Amino acid sequence: MTSLRQQQVPLIGCALSDLTDLPRVGFRGADSADYLRGRGFELPTTPNRAITQPDGSLVARLSQTEYLLIASHLQDERIADEEARWEMDHQANYLLPRQDSHGCFQLSGEHLSAIMAKLCGVDLSAEAFGFGAVAQTSAARINVIVINSGSAQQPALHILFDRPSKAYFYEALVDAMQEFIGG
């Protein structure tokens, strides 16, 4: 399958981008929040929330003590460096490498909730799943993490999934998007 990092699959009303090559890493443990704050990250105050950082990267809080960091297109070295720095610091939290285990797509455009409704039983409409919301659920019969990473002007979802399912999930998303080609 061709990498989509340099290109997108544009459809009228929606676009699918492959962000799998962007760095991402997780941290879990009682000291994770203090560690990440000390590294300059702003953290969500409750689980299943995400915050966009000033450099465009995302921090998603997946549980009381687990965080997922995802690089942006503009600044990917900061997130990549977090994994290496943790190894040097030997902090009292657990590193969760996500680069090899999870793929990542970004679905953007005006028809996000309708597209995802074809694949997922969770209501991902803007009213029910506002900006910064995180859902750990199933879509197209695989486990996914969905993050509402957009804005009112630019709706977008980051969707993380098991990396071995990348080709299958890509085809499922493109199939769900077909209705919006040409209208």
NUGUZA-851681 format. One record per residue (C-alpha): residue in one letter; chain; x, y, z. Coordinates in steps of 0.05 Angstrom, whole numbers, padded with zeros to 5 digits. Layout:
<gudren><rest>A</rest><kette>A</kette><c1>X</c1><c2>Y</c2><c3>Z</c3></gudren>
...
This chain:
<gudren><rest>M</rest><kette>A</kette><c1>00000</c1><c2>00000</c2><c3>00000</c3></gudren>
<gudren><rest>T</rest><kette>A</kette><c1>00025</c1><c2>00069</c2><c3>-00018</c3></gudren>
<gudren><rest>S</rest><kette>A</kette><c1>00043</c1><c2>00113</c2><c3>00040</c3></gudren>
<gudren><rest>L</rest><kette>A</kette><c1>-00005</c1><c2>00171</c2><c3>00047</c3></gudren>
<gudren><rest>R</rest><kette>A</kette><c1>00040</c1><c2>00215</c2><c3>00088</c3></gudren>
<gudren><rest>Q</rest><kette>A</kette><c1>00057</c1><c2>00260</c2><c3>00029</c3></gudren>
<gudren><rest>Q</rest><kette>A</kette><c1>-00011</c1><c2>00255</c2><c3>-00002</c3></gudren>
<gudren><rest>Q</rest><kette>A</kette><c1>-00083</c1><c2>00253</c2><c3>00020</c3></gudren>
<gudren><rest>V</rest><kette>A</kette><c1>-00144</c1><c2>00217</c2><c3>-00008</c3></gudren>
<gudren><rest>P</rest><kette>A</kette><c1>-00187</c1><c2>00279</c2><c3>-00020</c3></gudren>
<gudren><rest>L</rest><kette>A</kette><c1>-00261</c1><c2>00270</c2><c3>-00029</c3></gudren>
<gudren><rest>I</rest><kette>A</kette><c1>-00313</c1><c2>00324</c2><c3>-00033</c3></gudren>
<gudren><rest>G</rest><kette>A</kette><c1>-00329</c1><c2>00338</c2><c3>00040</c3></gudren>
<gudren><rest>C</rest><kette>A</kette><c1>-00275</c1><c2>00295</c2><c3>00071</c3></gudren>
<gudren><rest>A</rest><kette>A</kette><c1>-00201</c1><c2>00275</c2><c3>00067</c3></gudren>
<gudren><rest>L</rest><kette>A</kette><c1>-00161</c1><c2>00217</c2><c3>00095</c3></gudren>
<gudren><rest>S</rest><kette>A</kette><c1>-00088</c1><c2>00226</c2><c3>00114</c3></gudren>
<gudren><rest>D</rest><kette>A</kette><c1>-00039</c1><c2>00173</c2><c3>00137</c3></gudren>
<gudren><rest>L</rest><kette>A</kette><c1>-00001</c1><c2>00198</c2><c3>00198</c3></gudren>
<gudren><rest>T</rest><kette>A</kette><c1>00029</c1><c2>00131</c2><c3>00216</c3></gudren>
<gudren><rest>D</rest><kette>A</kette><c1>00100</c1><c2>00156</c2><c3>00205</c3></gudren>
<gudren><rest>L</rest><kette>A</kette><c1>00093</c1><c2>00214</c2><c3>00254</c3></gudren>
<gudren><rest>P</rest><kette>A</kette><c1>00122</c1><c2>00200</c2><c3>00323</c3></gudren>
<gudren><rest>R</rest><kette>A</kette><c1>00077</c1><c2>00180</c2><c3>00381</c3></gudren>
<gudren><rest>V</rest><kette>A</kette><c1>00092</c1><c2>00153</c2><c3>00450</c3></gudren>
<gudren><rest>G</rest><kette>A</kette><c1>00054</c1><c2>00137</c2><c3>00514</c3></gudren>
<gudren><rest>F</rest><kette>A</kette><c1>00068</c1><c2>00142</c2><c3>00588</c3></gudren>
<gudren><rest>R</rest><kette>A</kette><c1>00033</c1><c2>00106</c2><c3>00645</c3></gudren>
<gudren><rest>G</rest><kette>A</kette><c1>00042</c1><c2>00108</c2><c3>00719</c3></gudren>
<gudren><rest>A</rest><kette>A</kette><c1>00029</c1><c2>00149</c2><c3>00782</c3></gudren>
<gudren><rest>D</rest><kette>A</kette><c1>00084</c1><c2>00198</c2><c3>00764</c3></gudren>
<gudren><rest>S</rest><kette>A</kette><c1>00067</c1><c2>00206</c2><c3>00690</c3></gudren>
<gudren><rest>A</rest><kette>A</kette><c1>00029</c1><c2>00272</c2><c3>00699</c3></gudren>
<gudren><rest>D</rest><kette>A</kette><c1>00084</c1><c2>00305</c2><c3>00739</c3></gudren>
<gudren><rest>Y</rest><kette>A</kette><c1>00136</c1><c2>00279</c2><c3>00691</c3></gudren>
<gudren><rest>L</rest><kette>A</kette><c1>00100</c1><c2>00306</c2><c3>00629</c3></gudren>
<gudren><rest>R</rest><kette>A</kette><c1>00084</c1><c2>00373</c2><c3>00662</c3></gudren>
<gudren><rest>G</rest><kette>A</kette><c1>00158</c1><c2>00378</c2><c3>00679</c3></gudren>
<gudren><rest>R</rest><kette>A</kette><c1>00173</c1><c2>00368</c2><c3>00605</c3></gudren>
<gudren><rest>G</rest><kette>A</kette><c1>00128</c1><c2>00427</c2><c3>00588</c3></gudren>
<gudren><rest>F</rest><kette>A</kette><c1>00064</c1><c2>00391</c2><c3>00566</c3></gudren>
<gudren><rest>E</rest><kette>A</kette><c1>-00006</c1><c2>00417</c2><c3>00583</c3></gudren>
<gudren><rest>L</rest><kette>A</kette><c1>-00048</c1><c2>00358</c2><c3>00605</c3></gudren>
<gudren><rest>P</rest><kette>A</kette><c1>-00122</c1><c2>00344</c2><c3>00603</c3></gudren>
<gudren><rest>T</rest><kette>A</kette><c1>-00153</c1><c2>00345</c2><c3>00672</c3></gudren>
<gudren><rest>T</rest><kette>A</kette><c1>-00197</c1><c2>00283</c2><c3>00662</c3></gudren>
<gudren><rest>P</rest><kette>A</kette><c1>-00191</c1><c2>00217</c2><c3>00624</c3></gudren>
<gudren><rest>N</rest><kette>A</kette><c1>-00216</c1><c2>00211</c2><c3>00553</c3></gudren>
<gudren><rest>R</rest><kette>A</kette><c1>-00197</c1><c2>00283</c2><c3>00536</c3></gudren>
<gudren><rest>A</rest><kette>A</kette><c1>-00142</c1><c2>00311</c2><c3>00492</c3></gudren>
<gudren><rest>I</rest><kette>A</kette><c1>-00107</c1><c2>00379</c2><c3>00487</c3></gudren>
<gudren><rest>T</rest><kette>A</kette><c1>-00071</c1><c2>00408</c2><c3>00428</c3></gudren>
<gudren><rest>Q</rest><kette>A</kette><c1>-00004</c1><c2>00436</c2><c3>00449</c3></gudren>
<gudren><rest>P</rest><kette>A</kette><c1>00023</c1><c2>00503</c2><c3>00423</c3></gudren>
<gudren><rest>D</rest><kette>A</kette><c1>00068</c1><c2>00466</c2><c3>00374</c3></gudren>
<gudren><rest>G</rest><kette>A</kette><c1>00008</c1><c2>00428</c2><c3>00345</c3></gudren>
<gudren><rest>S</rest><kette>A</kette><c1>00023</c1><c2>00361</c2><c3>00378</c3></gudren>
<gudren><rest>L</rest><kette>A</kette><c1>-00032</c1><c2>00326</c2><c3>00418</c3></gudren>
<gudren><rest>V</rest><kette>A</kette><c1>-00034</c1><c2>00299</c2><c3>00488</c3></gudren>
<gudren><rest>A</rest><kette>A</kette><c1>-00091</c1><c2>00250</c2><c3>00501</c3></gudren>
<gudren><rest>R</rest><kette>A</kette><c1>-00107</c1><c2>00225</c2><c3>00571</c3></gudren>
<gudren><rest>L</rest><kette>A</kette><c1>-00131</c1><c2>00153</c2><c3>00563</c3></gudren>
<gudren><rest>S</rest><kette>A</kette><c1>-00141</c1><c2>00137</c2><c3>00637</c3></gudren>
<gudren><rest>Q</rest><kette>A</kette><c1>-00125</c1><c2>00166</c2><c3>00706</c3></gudren>
<gudren><rest>T</rest><kette>A</kette><c1>-00050</c1><c2>00153</c2><c3>00695</c3></gudren>
<gudren><rest>E</rest><kette>A</kette><c1>-00040</c1><c2>00140</c2><c3>00621</c3></gudren>
<gudren><rest>Y</rest><kette>A</kette><c1>-00023</c1><c2>00192</c2><c3>00568</c3></gudren>
<gudren><rest>L</rest><kette>A</kette><c1>-00012</c1><c2>00188</c2><c3>00493</c3></gudren>
<gudren><rest>L</rest><kette>A</kette><c1>00030</c1><c2>00240</c2><c3>00457</c3></gudren>
<gudren><rest>I</rest><kette>A</kette><c1>00022</c1><c2>00248</c2><c3>00381</c3></gudren>
<gudren><rest>A</rest><kette>A</kette><c1>00068</c1><c2>00293</c2><c3>00339</c3></gudren>
<gudren><rest>S</rest><kette>A</kette><c1>00041</c1><c2>00344</c2><c3>00290</c3></gudren>
<gudren><rest>H</rest><kette>A</kette><c1>00065</c1><c2>00354</c2><c3>00219</c3></gudren>
<gudren><rest>L</rest><kette>A</kette><c1>00100</c1><c2>00418</c2><c3>00241</c3></gudren>
<gudren><rest>Q</rest><kette>A</kette><c1>00138</c1><c2>00392</c2><c3>00301</c3></gudren>
<gudren><rest>D</rest><kette>A</kette><c1>00153</c1><c2>00318</c2><c3>00302</c3></gudren>
<gudren><rest>E</rest><kette>A</kette><c1>00221</c1><c2>00318</c2><c3>00336</c3></gudren>
<gudren><rest>R</rest><kette>A</kette><c1>00195</c1><c2>00338</c2><c3>00405</c3></gudren>
<gudren><rest>I</rest><kette>A</kette><c1>00152</c1><c2>00275</c2><c3>00411</c3></gudren>
<gudren><rest>A</rest><kette>A</kette><c1>00207</c1><c2>00230</c2><c3>00383</c3></gudren>
<gudren><rest>D</rest><kette>A</kette><c1>00256</c1><c2>00258</c2><c3>00434</c3></gudren>
<gudren><rest>E</rest><kette>A</kette><c1>00209</c1><c2>00242</c2><c3>00492</c3></gudren>
<gudren><rest>E</rest><kette>A</kette><c1>00220</c1><c2>00168</c2><c3>00485</c3></gudren>
<gudren><rest>A</rest><kette>A</kette><c1>00296</c1><c2>00175</c2><c3>00483</c3></gudren>
<gudren><rest>R</rest><kette>A</kette><c1>00298</c1><c2>00224</c2><c3>00541</c3></gudren>
<gudren><rest>W</rest><kette>A</kette><c1>00255</c1><c2>00178</c2><c3>00584</c3></gudren>
<gudren><rest>E</rest><kette>A</kette><c1>00306</c1><c2>00122</c2><c3>00575</c3></gudren>
<gudren><rest>M</rest><kette>A</kette><c1>00360</c1><c2>00168</c2><c3>00600</c3></gudren>
<gudren><rest>D</rest><kette>A</kette><c1>00320</c1><c2>00195</c2><c3>00658</c3></gudren>
<gudren><rest>H</rest><kette>A</kette><c1>00293</c1><c2>00128</c2><c3>00684</c3></gudren>
<gudren><rest>Q</rest><kette>A</kette><c1>00232</c1><c2>00161</c2><c3>00714</c3></gudren>
<gudren><rest>A</rest><kette>A</kette><c1>00182</c1><c2>00125</c2><c3>00759</c3></gudren>
<gudren><rest>N</rest><kette>A</kette><c1>00131</c1><c2>00116</c2><c3>00704</c3></gudren>
<gudren><rest>Y</rest><kette>A</kette><c1>00125</c1><c2>00067</c2><c3>00647</c3></gudren>
<gudren><rest>L</rest><kette>A</kette><c1>00142</c1><c2>00082</c2><c3>00575</c3></gudren>
<gudren><rest>L</rest><kette>A</kette><c1>00091</c1><c2>00056</c2><c3>00525</c3></gudren>
<gudren><rest>P</rest><kette>A</kette><c1>00123</c1><c2>00057</c2><c3>00455</c3></gudren>
<gudren><rest>R</rest><kette>A</kette><c1>00066</c1><c2>00068</c2><c3>00405</c3></gudren>
<gudren><rest>Q</rest><kette>A</kette><c1>00105</c1><c2>00077</c2><c3>00341</c3></gudren>
<gudren><rest>D</rest><kette>A</kette><c1>00109</c1><c2>00003</c2><c3>00323</c3></gudren>
<gudren><rest>S</rest><kette>A</kette><c1>00043</c1><c2>-00018</c2><c3>00354</c3></gudren>
<gudren><rest>H</rest><kette>A</kette><c1>-00006</c1><c2>00034</c2><c3>00328</c3></gudren>
<gudren><rest>G</rest><kette>A</kette><c1>-00021</c1><c2>00064</c2><c3>00261</c3></gudren>
<gudren><rest>C</rest><kette>A</kette><c1>-00054</c1><c2>00132</c2><c3>00256</c3></gudren>
<gudren><rest>F</rest><kette>A</kette><c1>-00101</c1><c2>00164</c2><c3>00205</c3></gudren>
<gudren><rest>Q</rest><kette>A</kette><c1>-00131</c1><c2>00233</c2><c3>00205</c3></gudren>
<gudren><rest>L</rest><kette>A</kette><c1>-00201</c1><c2>00239</c2><c3>00177</c3></gudren>
<gudren><rest>S</rest><kette>A</kette><c1>-00221</c1><c2>00310</c2><c3>00163</c3></gudren>
<gudren><rest>G</rest><kette>A</kette><c1>-00278</c1><c2>00348</c2><c3>00132</c3></gudren>
<gudren><rest>E</rest><kette>A</kette><c1>-00351</c1><c2>00361</c2><c3>00142</c3></gudren>
<gudren><rest>H</rest><kette>A</kette><c1>-00379</c1><c2>00289</c2><c3>00140</c3></gudren>
<gudren><rest>L</rest><kette>A</kette><c1>-00338</c1><c2>00258</c2><c3>00197</c3></gudren>
<gudren><rest>S</rest><kette>A</kette><c1>-00395</c1><c2>00233</c2><c3>00240</c3></gudren>
<gudren><rest>A</rest><kette>A</kette><c1>-00433</c1><c2>00204</c2><c3>00181</c3></gudren>
<gudren><rest>I</rest><kette>A</kette><c1>-00372</c1><c2>00167</c2><c3>00156</c3></gudren>
<gudren><rest>M</rest><kette>A</kette><c1>-00354</c1><c2>00140</c2><c3>00225</c3></gudren>
<gudren><rest>A</rest><kette>A</kette><c1>-00427</c1><c2>00120</c2><c3>00238</c3></gudren>
<gudren><rest>K</rest><kette>A</kette><c1>-00418</c1><c2>00068</c2><c3>00183</c3></gudren>
<gudren><rest>L</rest><kette>A</kette><c1>-00360</c1><c2>00037</c2><c3>00221</c3></gudren>
<gudren><rest>C</rest><kette>A</kette><c1>-00372</c1><c2>00051</c2><c3>00295</c3></gudren>
<gudren><rest>G</rest><kette>A</kette><c1>-00430</c1><c2>00047</c2><c3>00343</c3></gudren>
<gudren><rest>V</rest><kette>A</kette><c1>-00407</c1><c2>00107</c2><c3>00384</c3></gudren>
<gudren><rest>D</rest><kette>A</kette><c1>-00440</c1><c2>00175</c2><c3>00368</c3></gudren>
<gudren><rest>L</rest><kette>A</kette><c1>-00382</c1><c2>00217</c2><c3>00342</c3></gudren>
<gudren><rest>S</rest><kette>A</kette><c1>-00425</c1><c2>00276</c2><c3>00322</c3></gudren>
<gudren><rest>A</rest><kette>A</kette><c1>-00400</c1><c2>00345</c2><c3>00342</c3></gudren>
<gudren><rest>E</rest><kette>A</kette><c1>-00456</c1><c2>00352</c2><c3>00392</c3></gudren>
<gudren><rest>A</rest><kette>A</kette><c1>-00439</c1><c2>00287</c2><c3>00429</c3></gudren>
<gudren><rest>F</rest><kette>A</kette><c1>-00364</c1><c2>00283</c2><c3>00415</c3></gudren>
<gudren><rest>G</rest><kette>A</kette><c1>-00338</c1><c2>00354</c2><c3>00422</c3></gudren>
<gudren><rest>F</rest><kette>A</kette><c1>-00269</c1><c2>00381</c2><c3>00409</c3></gudren>
<gudren><rest>G</rest><kette>A</kette><c1>-00217</c1><c2>00346</c2><c3>00452</c3></gudren>
<gudren><rest>A</rest><kette>A</kette><c1>-00260</c1><c2>00284</c2><c3>00465</c3></gudren>
<gudren><rest>V</rest><kette>A</kette><c1>-00228</c1><c2>00216</c2><c3>00464</c3></gudren>
<gudren><rest>A</rest><kette>A</kette><c1>-00263</c1><c2>00149</c2><c3>00453</c3></gudren>
<gudren><rest>Q</rest><kette>A</kette><c1>-00231</c1><c2>00081</c2><c3>00461</c3></gudren>
<gudren><rest>T</rest><kette>A</kette><c1>-00278</c1><c2>00037</c2><c3>00421</c3></gudren>
<gudren><rest>S</rest><kette>A</kette><c1>-00285</c1><c2>-00008</c2><c3>00361</c3></gudren>
<gudren><rest>A</rest><kette>A</kette><c1>-00292</c1><c2>00012</c2><c3>00288</c3></gudren>
<gudren><rest>A</rest><kette>A</kette><c1>-00296</c1><c2>-00036</c2><c3>00229</c3></gudren>
<gudren><rest>R</rest><kette>A</kette><c1>-00288</c1><c2>-00092</c2><c3>00281</c3></gudren>
<gudren><rest>I</rest><kette>A</kette><c1>-00220</c1><c2>-00069</c2><c3>00306</c3></gudren>
<gudren><rest>N</rest><kette>A</kette><c1>-00201</c1><c2>-00032</c2><c3>00369</c3></gudren>
<gudren><rest>V</rest><kette>A</kette><c1>-00189</c1><c2>00042</c2><c3>00358</c3></gudren>
<gudren><rest>I</rest><kette>A</kette><c1>-00174</c1><c2>00106</c2><c3>00395</c3></gudren>
<gudren><rest>V</rest><kette>A</kette><c1>-00212</c1><c2>00164</c2><c3>00365</c3></gudren>
<gudren><rest>I</rest><kette>A</kette><c1>-00191</c1><c2>00235</c2><c3>00383</c3></gudren>
<gudren><rest>N</rest><kette>A</kette><c1>-00232</c1><c2>00296</c2><c3>00362</c3></gudren>
<gudren><rest>S</rest><kette>A</kette><c1>-00171</c1><c2>00339</c2><c3>00343</c3></gudren>
<gudren><rest>G</rest><kette>A</kette><c1>-00205</c1><c2>00390</c2><c3>00299</c3></gudren>
<gudren><rest>S</rest><kette>A</kette><c1>-00240</c1><c2>00456</c2><c3>00307</c3></gudren>
<gudren><rest>A</rest><kette>A</kette><c1>-00306</c1><c2>00485</c2><c3>00285</c3></gudren>
<gudren><rest>Q</rest><kette>A</kette><c1>-00271</c1><c2>00512</c2><c3>00223</c3></gudren>
<gudren><rest>Q</rest><kette>A</kette><c1>-00232</c1><c2>00448</c2><c3>00208</c3></gudren>
<gudren><rest>P</rest><kette>A</kette><c1>-00266</c1><c2>00385</c2><c3>00235</c3></gudren>
<gudren><rest>A</rest><kette>A</kette><c1>-00216</c1><c2>00328</c2><c3>00243</c3></gudren>
<gudren><rest>L</rest><kette>A</kette><c1>-00208</c1><c2>00261</c2><c3>00278</c3></gudren>
<gudren><rest>H</rest><kette>A</kette><c1>-00143</c1><c2>00225</c2><c3>00295</c3></gudren>
<gudren><rest>I</rest><kette>A</kette><c1>-00157</c1><c2>00150</c2><c3>00293</c3></gudren>
<gudren><rest>L</rest><kette>A</kette><c1>-00105</c1><c2>00102</c2><c3>00322</c3></gudren>
<gudren><rest>F</rest><kette>A</kette><c1>-00110</c1><c2>00027</c2><c3>00309</c3></gudren>
<gudren><rest>D</rest><kette>A</kette><c1>-00069</c1><c2>-00036</c2><c3>00312</c3></gudren>
<gudren><rest>R</rest><kette>A</kette><c1>-00014</c1><c2>-00026</c2><c3>00260</c3></gudren>
<gudren><rest>P</rest><kette>A</kette><c1>-00022</c1><c2>-00096</c2><c3>00228</c3></gudren>
<gudren><rest>S</rest><kette>A</kette><c1>-00094</c1><c2>-00076</c2><c3>00211</c3></gudren>
<gudren><rest>K</rest><kette>A</kette><c1>-00072</c1><c2>-00015</c2><c3>00171</c3></gudren>
<gudren><rest>A</rest><kette>A</kette><c1>-00090</c1><c2>-00039</c2><c3>00100</c3></gudren>
<gudren><rest>Y</rest><kette>A</kette><c1>-00156</c1><c2>-00068</c2><c3>00124</c3></gudren>
<gudren><rest>F</rest><kette>A</kette><c1>-00176</c1><c2>-00006</c2><c3>00163</c3></gudren>
<gudren><rest>Y</rest><kette>A</kette><c1>-00155</c1><c2>00041</c2><c3>00106</c3></gudren>
<gudren><rest>E</rest><kette>A</kette><c1>-00200</c1><c2>00003</c2><c3>00058</c3></gudren>
<gudren><rest>A</rest><kette>A</kette><c1>-00258</c1><c2>00005</c2><c3>00108</c3></gudren>
<gudren><rest>L</rest><kette>A</kette><c1>-00251</c1><c2>00080</c2><c3>00116</c3></gudren>
<gudren><rest>V</rest><kette>A</kette><c1>-00246</c1><c2>00093</c2><c3>00041</c3></gudren>
<gudren><rest>D</rest><kette>A</kette><c1>-00307</c1><c2>00049</c2><c3>00030</c3></gudren>
<gudren><rest>A</rest><kette>A</kette><c1>-00346</c1><c2>00088</c2><c3>00083</c3></gudren>
<gudren><rest>M</rest><kette>A</kette><c1>-00324</c1><c2>00153</c2><c3>00049</c3></gudren>
<gudren><rest>Q</rest><kette>A</kette><c1>-00349</c1><c2>00133</c2><c3>-00020</c3></gudren>
<gudren><rest>E</rest><kette>A</kette><c1>-00419</c1><c2>00160</c2><c3>-00009</c3></gudren>
<gudren><rest>F</rest><kette>A</kette><c1>-00389</c1><c2>00230</c2><c3>-00004</c3></gudren>
<gudren><rest>I</rest><kette>A</kette><c1>-00352</c1><c2>00230</c2><c3>-00071</c3></gudren>
<gudren><rest>G</rest><kette>A</kette><c1>-00386</c1><c2>00280</c2><c3>-00116</c3></gudren>
<gudren><rest>G</rest><kette>A</kette><c1>-00434</c1><c2>00304</c2><c3>-00064</c3></gudren>
